[in-house]
Amino acid sequence: MASKGHLEYEKSKQNCYKSMEDQRRLEQTAMRSVARHGNDSMPDYGAFLYQIREVGKESENCVDLTCKTSETVCNSLFVTVCISAFLALPVAMISMGVKYLEDCPKEPRIPVYLLLGGCLGIIKLLSSLWRNIQTRRYQNVSFDDPDDDCAFTSSTYRTMDTMLFLFLCGWQIAGTYWTFKIWTPHFKQLLYEPSNWCDQTVYMFTVYQLCTCYVVMAAFVLVLAMLICYLVCSCR
């Protein structure tokens, strides 16, 4: 009888442990589901904050924390909407570059900067937009299959995306130098200096475009720094 009672006790104990383990796995699955694609009861910002906190827990060092936080921010719904809105800027750059290609002899590289920067900017923004949309779609469909994101994590895609990003950064710096090197040029063609002028429309558009890009980059860096500081402080 004692042996039988002991066996029943051990069996009941094992069932209790099994039930607790199943409950723990169920909770983890629910948390992953909320973090990856959200649900009807939690808004998107709730899932975003959960992802940010998970990044802080999983990061091994400051570099890893910065990279993962930046990737999480870039894949957020807010950034995806902003990318869609900013598609108007490179389109306007192409239009201005083509229209005023010969109207800035003081610095003829300014319209070229707008034209080439606009073309490559559209490619970069469309690539980022497509990646964000596909990533969010795969998160909603299946978050247990690691092969879903292979198109976005492949070395070829990352290499090409990094090269394009670095070129655009260099092109932005070059455009800044060319534009502000001739700060406040003559906006009308002079009789005695026919090449010493630049059309006011294309020049001021370039100035505003450069300032807008720098403001957006500064805002992104500021938000990223605030999130990193929040994660560092919360993990202590």
C-alpha positions in Angstrom: 0.0 0.0 0.0 2.8 2.4 0.9 4.5 1.5 -2.4 1.3 2.1 -4.3 0.7 5.4 -2.5 4.3 6.5 -3.3 3.9 5.7 -7.0 0.7 7.7 -7.1 2.4 10.6 -5.4 5.3 10.5 -7.9 2.9 10.3 -10.8 0.9 13.3 -9.5 4.1 15.2 -9.0 5.3 14.5 -12.5 1.9 15.6 -13.9 2.1 18.8 -11.9 5.6 19.5 -13.3 4.4 18.7 -16.8 1.5 21.0 -16.5 3.7 23.8 -15.2 6.1 23.3 -18.1 3.3 23.3 -20.6 1.9 26.5 -19.1 5.4 28.1 -19.3 5.8 27.2 -23.0 2.3 28.5 -23.7 3.1 31.8 -22.1 6.4 32.1 -24.1 4.6 31.3 -27.3 2.0 34.0 -26.6 4.7 36.5 -25.7 6.5 35.7 -28.9 3.3 36.1 -30.9 2.6 39.5 -29.4 6.2 40.7 -29.9 6.4 39.5 -33.5 3.0 40.4 -34.9 0.8 41.7 -32.1 -2.8 41.0 -31.5 -6.2 42.8 -31.4 -5.9 43.7 -27.8 -2.4 45.3 -28.0 -1.6 48.3 -30.2 1.4 48.3 -32.4 3.4 50.5 -30.1 3.0 47.9 -27.3 4.6 45.2 -29.4 7.3 47.6 -30.4 8.1 48.4 -26.7 8.2 44.7 -26.0 10.6 44.1 -28.9 12.8 46.9 -27.6 12.9 45.4 -24.1 13.7 41.9 -25.5 16.6 43.5 -27.5 18.0 44.8 -24.3 17.9 41.4 -22.7 19.4 39.5 -25.7 22.2 41.9 -26.6 25.7 40.9 -25.6 27.4 44.2 -25.7 26.9 47.9 -26.6 27.6 47.3 -30.3 25.2 44.5 -30.5 22.6 46.5 -28.6 23.0 49.5 -31.0 22.7 47.3 -34.1 19.6 45.4 -32.9 17.9 48.5 -31.6 18.5 50.3 -34.9 17.1 47.3 -36.8 14.0 47.2 -34.6 13.3 50.9 -35.1 13.8 50.7 -38.9 11.4 47.8 -39.1 8.7 49.6 -37.1 5.4 50.6 -38.6 6.1 54.3 -38.0 9.3 54.2 -39.9 7.6 52.2 -42.7 5.0 55.0 -43.0 7.7 57.7 -43.0 9.6 55.9 -45.8 6.4 55.9 -47.9 6.0 59.6 -47.3 9.7 60.4 -48.1 9.4 58.9 -51.5 8.2 62.3 -52.7 11.6 63.8 -51.9 13.8 61.8 -54.4 11.1 62.2 -57.0 11.2 66.0 -56.6 15.1 65.8 -56.7 15.0 64.0 -60.1 12.5 66.5 -61.4 14.5 69.5 -60.3 17.8 68.0 -61.5 16.4 67.3 -65.0 14.6 70.7 -65.3 17.6 72.8 -64.2 20.4 70.7 -65.4 21.9 73.6 -67.4 20.9 76.4 -65.1 23.7 76.4 -62.5 27.0 77.2 -64.3 28.5 78.5 -61.1 28.5 74.9 -59.8 27.1 72.5 -62.5 27.5 69.5 -60.2 24.5 70.6 -58.0 21.8 69.5 -60.6 23.8 66.3 -61.1 23.8 65.8 -57.4 20.0 66.1 -57.4 19.5 63.8 -60.4 21.8 61.0 -59.3 20.9 61.3 -55.6 17.2 61.2 -56.5 17.5 58.1 -58.6 19.6 56.1 -56.0 17.4 57.5 -53.2 14.3 56.0 -54.8 16.0 52.6 -55.1 17.1 52.8 -51.5 13.7 53.8 -50.1 11.8 51.3 -52.2 14.2 48.6 -51.1 13.8 49.5 -47.4 10.0 49.8 -47.9 9.8 46.4 -49.6 11.9 44.8 -46.9 9.8 46.3 -44.1 6.5 45.2 -45.6 7.7 41.7 -46.4 9.2 41.3 -42.9 6.0 42.4 -41.2 4.0 40.1 -43.5 6.2 37.1 -42.7 5.9 37.9 -39.0 2.1 37.8 -39.3 2.1 34.6 -41.3 4.7 32.5 -39.5 7.1 33.4 -36.8 8.6 29.9 -36.2 10.1 29.4 -39.6 13.7 30.9 -39.8 13.8 30.5 -43.5 11.2 33.2 -44.1 13.6 36.1 -43.8 16.4 34.5 -45.9 15.9 37.0 -48.7 16.5 39.9 -46.3 19.4 38.3 -44.3 21.4 37.0 -47.2 24.9 38.3 -47.5 24.3 39.5 -51.1 21.3 41.7 -50.1 23.1 43.1 -47.0 26.3 43.8 -49.0 24.4 45.6 -51.8 22.3 47.6 -49.3 25.3 48.6 -47.3 27.2 49.7 -50.4 24.2 51.8 -51.6 23.8 53.3 -48.1 27.5 54.3 -47.9 27.5 55.7 -51.4 24.4 57.9 -50.6 26.1 59.1 -47.4 29.2 60.1 -49.4 27.1 61.7 -52.1 25.2 63.6 -49.5 28.5 65.0 -48.1 29.7 65.9 -51.6 26.4 67.7 -52.4 26.7 69.6 -49.1 30.2 70.8 -50.1 29.3 71.7 -53.6 26.2 73.6 -52.4 27.6 75.6 -49.6 30.9 76.3 -51.3 29.1 78.9 -53.4 26.8 80.0 -50.7 24.4 82.8 -51.9 25.5 82.9 -55.5 24.1 85.4 -58.1 20.7 84.2 -59.0 20.6 86.1 -62.3 23.0 85.8 -65.2 25.5 88.7 -65.3 26.5 90.3 -68.6 30.2 90.5 -67.6 30.3 87.1 -65.9 27.8 84.8 -67.8 28.9 81.7 -65.9 28.8 83.2 -62.4 25.2 82.4 -61.4 22.9 79.7 -60.3 19.2 79.5 -60.6 17.5 80.4 -57.3 14.9 77.7 -57.5 17.3 74.8 -57.9 19.9 76.2 -55.5 17.4 76.9 -52.6 15.7 73.5 -53.2 19.1 71.8 -52.8 19.7 73.8 -49.5 16.3 72.8 -48.1 16.8 69.1 -49.2 20.2 68.9 -47.5 18.8 70.5 -44.3 15.8 68.1 -44.3 18.0 65.1 -44.6 20.3 66.2 -41.8 17.4 67.0 -39.5 15.9 63.5 -40.2 19.2 61.8 -39.5 19.7 63.8 -36.3 16.2 62.9 -35.1 16.9 59.2 -35.8 20.2 59.3 -34.0 18.5 61.1 -31.0 15.7 58.6 -30.8 18.1 55.7 -31.1 20.3 57.2 -28.3 17.3 57.7 -26.0 16.2 54.1 -26.6 19.7 52.7 -25.9 19.9 54.8 -22.7 16.5 53.5 -21.6 17.6 49.9 -22.2 20.9 50.3 -20.4 19.2 51.9 -17.4 16.4 49.4 -17.2 18.8 46.4 -17.3 20.7 47.6 -14.3 
